[in-house]
Amino acid sequence: MSRPVCAVVLNYNGWGDTLECLDSLFACQDPELKVIVCDNGSTDGSLERIRAWARGEHVLTRPVDSPLASQPAYARFPIPHRLFRRGESELKQWSEPLLIIENNANLGFAGGCNPALRLLMEREDIAYVWLLNNDTAVAPGSPANLARHMETHPRMSLLGSVVLEYDKPGQVQALGGGRLRAWCAAAGALGQGEPWPRLGRAPLPTLDYIAGCAIFLKRETLRQLGAMDEAFFLYYEDVDWSLRARRLGPLDCCRDSLVYHKEGRSIGSSSRPADKERSRLSDYHSFKSRLIFGRKHYPWFLPLVALSFIAVAALRLRRGQWDRLGLIARALFGGALPAKQTSALDQKNAASASP
């Protein structure tokens, strides 16, 4: 049975990670696989680097610490590709395996991916859509295994993968997704920190959401679900999307699809409790998106959501991060993060994106 899959990858000043993700996708050797890269106005030469890689002019060497280091890199170049600039024309069809959409601005995660999602809603020759973070690498066979799992579980709306730590591939980051604590609008990954594959085939509890770094769904489900909510610039767009999808069918995890995730390496967005540092931009959007999510889905719990920030503030103070109190206040009362802070972080992202 034909299982045409199109992966959607968002890039923002992260061409090094994006190339590793693309390499792992095309190395799956799936002749029906297509990939769309949406670029959010990168300033680090990402578009040129990605196109040079597709032409075979940029040789990618797998990092020695890559969990796929023993796997051969993709070597069948050139990869036919097409560049589409939003606003210049209207794109209905394309035949190339790789499509690059130039968004011309940083639209956030939802806003950056939505042009590709809306485009795929109209592609009747695409059966499945796979939304992937650019800082992921996928194990061989993953696209086909996801499609096969969806065929044997047709009631499922969204499907997740076994997400493993890129730097510690024997450690689980999320078994498909996680659970939601509605009273404080906080999401927690299922199986985080547990060893893999010791968890193996043990039954999983019901998933409340699918981790946004790897979301797989049918094109028909995408048409019913609609695009992601662009009110979420960063974080919680996956939880919001999942809650909407649960009205269409349950969520599940495919254990035959392994995705290795660097977990926000370039912006310091790791949510693991052991991490002592988060970037200011990560902190700000984490607070802001939780409030947006709580207001949208659980408005009666908003006072508790706001009170839960006190615990977060206490933790930041204990670490000596006095400046984070201002971030919490800005998130609570609708203030924007100063431009000089976001631009400084963007420069950091660009510098850390190169391998």
N, C-alpha and C positions, 0 to 999 in steps of 0.2 A: 504494500500500500504506500502511495506517495505521501511523504511527510515534509513538504517544503516549510522551512523555518526561516524567519528573518530576525536576526539579533539587532538590538538598538543599543548603541554605546554612546554616552555623553562624554565629550572631552572639553576640559577647560584648563589650558596651560599645563597639560599633563601628557605630552606626546610620548614620553618614554613608557609610561604605564599603558597607554592606549595601544602602542605597537605590540607590547607583550600580550595584551588581551586579544588583539586581532590575530596575532600569530597563533595563539592557542586555538582560536575559533577555526581558522582556515586549515590548521593542522589536523582537525577532525576529519578532513577529506570527505566531507558530505557534499556531493555534487548539487544538492538542492538548497544548500545554505546560502542565504544572502545576509549582508551586514549593512546597517546604516550607522554612520558616525555623525552625530550632531555636535558641531563645534560652537561653543558659547563665546565667540569673540576673543579667542586666545591671542595673546601678544607675544608668545614665545616661539613663533614659527611653526606651530603645530600643523597647520594645513600643509605647508611645504614638506615637512618631515613625513607626514602620513602618506602624501601622494608620492614622494620619493621612494618610500618603502614599497608601495604598491607597484611602482615601476621596476623594482628590483635594484634601485640605486643605493639603498640604505640597508646594509646587512645587519640583521638583528642577531646578537649573541645572547643566548639565554644567560641570565645572572647565575652565578655558581650556587646561590642560595635558593634558586627557584625550585619549587616542588616538581616542576616539569623538566628539570635540567637533564634528566636521562632520556627525555623524549626528543626525537629529531625536530628541528625547527621547520616551519613551512618553507619550501624551496621552489615552488612552481610559480615563478614570476615570468612576465608581469601579470598582475591581477587587474583585469579590466575594471575601471572605476569611472565615476562621474561626479563632478562637483556642481552642486546646485546652490545658488545664492538666493536666499529668501528676498522677496520684493522685486526681483528682476523679471521673473516669469512665473508661470504656474506649471508645476510638475505633476503629471498624471501617471505616467508609466516610465519605467526604466528597466533595462535588461541586464545591466552590469552586476556582477556579484557584490561590488562595493559601491555604495552611494555615500557621498559626503555632503551634509547640509550645513551651510555656513549661516549661523544665526545672527552674526554681526554684533551681538551684545551678550552680556552675562545675564541670562534670563532665569537663573536658578535651575534646580534639577527638573522640576515638573515643566516649567516653561521651555527648557532646553530640549527635553525629550518629546514634548507634545507634537511638534511639527511632524516628526517621524511617525508617531502613533496615529495621528489623523490621516496621514498619507496611507498607512497600512490598512486602515479601516476600509479603504476602497479597493485594495488589491485582492481580487478573488482568487488569484493563483497562489497566495500565501495562506497556509493552513494555521501556522502558529507564530506567535511573537514572543521573543525572549528579551526582556529588558535587563541589561547588565551594567554594573559599574565599570568604569574604565580601569580601575585598580584591581581587577580580577583576572585570573587565568583559569581556563576550564579544562577539565580532564578529557582525554579522547573518548569519543562516543557519547558525550553528554547530551548534545542536541537530539540525537536519535533516541536515546533512552528516555528523555523527557516526553517526546512525542509518543513513544510507545506506551509510557505510563498513562498519559492523558487518554489514549485510545482505549485502554483497558479500564479506566475510571472516568467515564464520560460525564458524570455528574459534577466533577470538580470544576470550580471556577478559576482558581489560581493555583499554581504548582510551584513549590520552591525546591531548591537543591540542598544537599548537605554542604554547608559553607564551612570551610576549614581555614584556620589561620595560615596565611601565606608563609610566615616565618617559622611556624610550628605546625606543619601539615598533619601531625598526629593529634591535633587538638581542635575540638569543635568550636566554631564561632556561633553557629546557629543551625539547628536541624530544621531547615526550611523557613522558619520564622520564629514566632514567639507568642507570648501571652500579654494581655493588656490589663493593667490595673486602672479601671475606669475612674475611681474616686480621685486619683491624682494625675490622670492622663499620662501615665508612664508605661512604656513598653519595655519588656525584658525578653531577651533571646532565649529560646529553648535549647538546653544542652550546652550552654556556653561554658567553656573550660573543661568539658568532659573529654576523655580520650576517645579517639576513633581509630580502628573500627570496633572497639569493645562494645559500644552502644548497639552496634549491629542492627538486628531486625526487631528489637524490642518495640512493642506497641507504643505509639506516640499519643500524647494527649491532644485534644482538639487545639488547633492553631487559631489564634485570633487574627494574626496577620502574617504575611509573607515578607521576608527580609528584602528590602528594596534593592540590594546589590544583585539579586538574581530572581526575577519574577517571570514565570512562563504561563502563557494563556493562549486559548484559541482566538483566532481572528474574530469569530462570531461573538465570543465573550467580550472582546475589546469593543466591538460595535455597540453592544448593549451597555457596557460599563461606561464608555466615554473616556475622554482624556483625563489626566490627573489635574487636581485642583491647584492652580498656579498661585493661590494665596499662600501656599507653603513654598518659600524660596529654597529652604534647605531643611531636611528632616520632617518626618511624620507624613509626608505625601504618600509613602508606601502603606502606612497604617490606615490612613484615610481611604486610600484606594481599596485596601483589603476589606475594610468594613462595608464599603459599598458593594464589593464583589460577593460578600457572604450572603447577600440577598438573592444572588443568582445560583449559588451552590457552595458546598464546603471547600475548605482549603486543604492542601495535602503537600507532602514532601516526597520527592523521588530520591531514593537512597542510591540509585545507580547513576546519579548526576553529581559529580564533585566539582565544587567551585572554590578556588583558593583566593582569599580576599585579604588585601593589605589594610583594610579598614581605615580609610581616610588618612593615609600616611602623610600626604602633602599639606593638609590643613589642620592636623592635630585633632581630628574629630573622634578619636577612639572613645568609646563609651564604656570600656572595661573598668571595673571598680579599682583595679590595681594601678591604673594610670593616674599619675599625679598632675599632669599638665594637659590642658586643653587650650586650643587657641581661643583668643577673644571672639573671633568670628563664629567659631563652633559653639562656644558657650551662649552667645547672644541669640543665634538662630535656634538653638535647642530650647531655650526659655520661650522665645517668641512663638515657635511652632507648637509647643505644648499648649500654650494659651489658645492659639487659633483652633487647634484640634479639640480642646476641651469645650470651647465656646460653641463649636459646630455640632459636636456629638453628645456632650454631657454638660449642658449649661448649668444644671442644678448643682454640679460639683465644682463650679468655678472657684468659690471661696476656698475649698480644700486644695485645689490646684495651686492657687496663689500662696496658701499657707505652706504647702510642701516646698516652695522655693526658699522658705526660711531655713530649712534643714540644709539645702544646697548652699545658701549663703554662709551658714555656720561652717560648713566644710571648707569653703573657699577661704574664710577668715583664718581658720586653723592652719591653712597652708600659707598664710601671709599674702593672699591675693586680694588685697583691699580694693583694688580697682574693679573687681568683678561685681561689687555691690552696685556700681553705676550701671553695669550691663543689665542686671536683674531689674533695676528700676526702669530703664529704657524699654525693656521687653514688656514689663507690666503695664506701663502707661503709654505705650505706642511710640516711643521715641526711636529715631533711627540711629544706627551706629555711625559715628563721625567718619566722613569720607577718608580722612588721612589715615585712619586705622585700617579700613578695608583695603585701601590702595597699598599700604605697607605690607599687608598680608598677601595681597595678590603678587607683589614682587617676590615674597618668600616662596609662594607656590611655584612661580615660574622658575626660580632658582633650583628648587628641589625636584622639579619634574623630570629633569634629565637623568638618565640612568648612569 
